[in-house]
Amino acid sequence: MFYWLMKYVAIGPIVKAIFRPWIVGRRNIPREGAAILASNHLSFADSVFLPLVIDRPMAFLAKSDYFTGRGLKGWATRMFFKGTGQIPIDRSGGKASEASLNTGLQVLGRGALLGIYPEGTRSPDGTLYRGRTGIARMALEARVPVIPVVMVDTDTVMPIGRRIPRIGRVGMVIGEPLDFSRFAGMEGDRYVLRSVTDEIMVALQRLGEQRYKDVYASTAKARLEAERH
């Protein structure tokens, strides 16, 4: 109920009126059944716009920091993220990564849509970076299709470091579902996981025609920060 109120009454109509989001390929999202929506990640706002323009409820795995703030601001941020379908996860690695995987599998097990950013973090410069293999493991374990999603101009509306968005149009391009059933039962093979992940990233690159670099976004971000200092 809270998600519905935020999407259709409190937040959704206002955001749509201001940013006039457009979408191409809406028919590629199944009307029922579980699926993973694999998106490039340009802006903090990506997780807000995508759920607003599709008809089905969906959940995004979001870093737990967004849910732990204190005071009125922390409460408002927490309510906003919960209302837009975000699920807190610990991205520190190790056992935390396993817990995040299990959280995603629970969402898919309910027959719902799960949004994932294969790059693991926002692109620091608009480039598409190497995917993390967690998405492949989820897709193979849950036996669900992966639908590539390209966010357009969300980094122009809300670039990294900006707290108040600029006024502008944003868009989403939804690609055709990717079927990995040929790898059923092979989620424990790291070479298969890398192959599946790379296939997802190729689909994203072709759909959005982004420049691609075969390094992790976190590595590129660290290099850029080191250069600034």
N, C-alpha and C positions, 0 to 999 in steps of 0.2 A: 504493500500500500504506500509506504513512504517513497519507494522508488517511483511508483506511478505518479504520485503527487509532484515530485521534483521534476520529472520528465515532461508531464503534460500540463501542469498548473503553475508551479513556482518558478522553475528555471528555464525549462525548455522553450516556451513561447517567447520569452524575452531574448534568449540567445539567438533563436532563429530570426527574430525580427531585426536584431542588430547586425548579425553577421551573414544572414541569408545563405546558409550552407547549401551547396549543390552536391548531388551524388550521381555517379554513373555506375551501372551494373548492379543495381539493387536486386535484380532478379537472381543473381548468383548466390544470394543468401538463402539457405533452405528455410521453408516455412515452419519446419519442425525438426526435432532431432539435434543432437549435439554436433558442434563444429568448432574449430579454432579459427579465429580471425587474426591473421598474422600481418601486422602493420609496420611500416617504417615509422620512425619516431623523431619528429622534428621539433616538437614543442610540448610544454606542460599541458597545453590545451587539447592535445590529441585525444586524450581519454574522456574529454567532455563532449567534443563534437560528434565523434563516431556513434556513441549510443543514442544520440538525439535524432539521427537521420535514418536509423533502421527501425523497423516495426516491432521486432522482438526484443525482449529484455536481454541484456548481456552483462557480463562481469569482466572487469580488467584486474589483473594482478598489479597492485601498486605498492611501492616501498612503504614500509611501516612508519617511517618518519612523518608521513603526512597525517598519521592518526594519533600522534603522541604529543602534540603541541599543548601548551597550557594557556589558561585564561580564556577570554572571550574569543580571541582570534583562533586559538587552538580548537576550541569547541566548534566554531563556525566552519573551520577547515575540515574537521572530522565529519561533521554533519553533511557538508557538501560532497565529500568523497563517498560517504555511505549512500547518499541520495542519488549519486550518479553510477552506482553499481561497482565501486572499487572495493577490492578485497586486500587487506594489508598482508604483506609478506616480508620476511627478513631476507635481504639479498647479500648477506655477509659471506655466503658460501658454506661448504661443508654440510653439516646436518641441517642448517637453515635452508640450503638449496633443496634438499630432499623433502623438507616440510612444504616448501613452495610448490614442488612438483605434486605432492599429494593433495594440496589445496586445489590446484588446477584440475586434477583428476576427479576430485569430488564434484566440482562444478560440471564437468563433462558427464560424469556419471548420472547427474540429474537430467541429462538431455538438454542442457542449456548451451548458450554460446559463450565462448571464452575468448577474450581479447589478449593477445600477447605481442610484445615487441621483441622479435628475435635478436635484435642487436643488443638487448640488455640494458641500454641506457640511451638517452637522447643523443642524436648526432650533434657534435660540436660545431659543424660547419656545413650542414646540408648534404653531406656525402652519405651514401649508403655503405654501411660497414658489415664485416663478417658476422654471421649469425651464431648464436650460442645453441648448443645441441639439445637443451632442455625441451624446446618446442617439438623436436623430432621424437623424443622419448614419450612425451605426452600423447602425440598423435598416434604413435604405434601402440602404446599401452591401451589407450582408450578406443583405438580403432575408429577414428573419426577423420573426416576430410579437413584439409587446411585451405582456407580461403585467403588469398593475398589481398591486402588493402593498402592503397597508397594515399596518404594524406597530402593535400596540396595547399600551400601558402599558409599553413598554421604557424610556421616560423616567422612569417612576415607580420602576422597579426599579434603573435606573442613570442618574440624571440627569447632565447635564454637570458635570464637576468632581469627581465622586465616583469613587474608585478601587475601593472594595469594594461590590458590589451589595447592595441590600436583598433580602430574601426576598419574593417575590410572584409572581403568575401573569402571563404575557405571552401575547399572541396574534398571529396573522397571518390576514389575510383576503386571499384570492387571487381577483382578478377574472378575467373572461373575456378571452381574448387579443384584442389590437387588431391589425387587418390593415391595413397601409399599402402593399399591393402596387399600389394605384392611383397611387402616386407613384414607381414604379420608374424609375430613371434620372434622377431629379431631385434627387439628393443634393447637387448643386452650387448649388441655388437657395435662397438664405438665407430667402426668404419661405415656401417650402415647409417648410424645416427648423423655422421658428418655428411654423408652423401645426401640424405633426406634434407638436412638443414641447408646445404648448398643449393639444392633444387628449389627450395622455398625462396632463397635470396635471389636466385636467377629470375624467378617469376616476378618478384617485387621489382627488380631492376628493369626488366623489360616492360612492365606495366607502367612504371613511373619515369623511366628513362633517366634515373638519377646516376650520377657518377658513382662508381663503386671502387672500394679499396678492400683488399683481402687482409685486413687487420681488424682487431676488435675496436669498437668505438671507445671503450674505456682507455685503451692504449693511446689512441689518437688524442683523446681529451687530455691525458697526462702529458703528452708531448707538447701540446699547445700551451698548457699552463706553465710548463718548464721554460718554453721559449719566451713567454711574457715576463718571466722573472730573470 
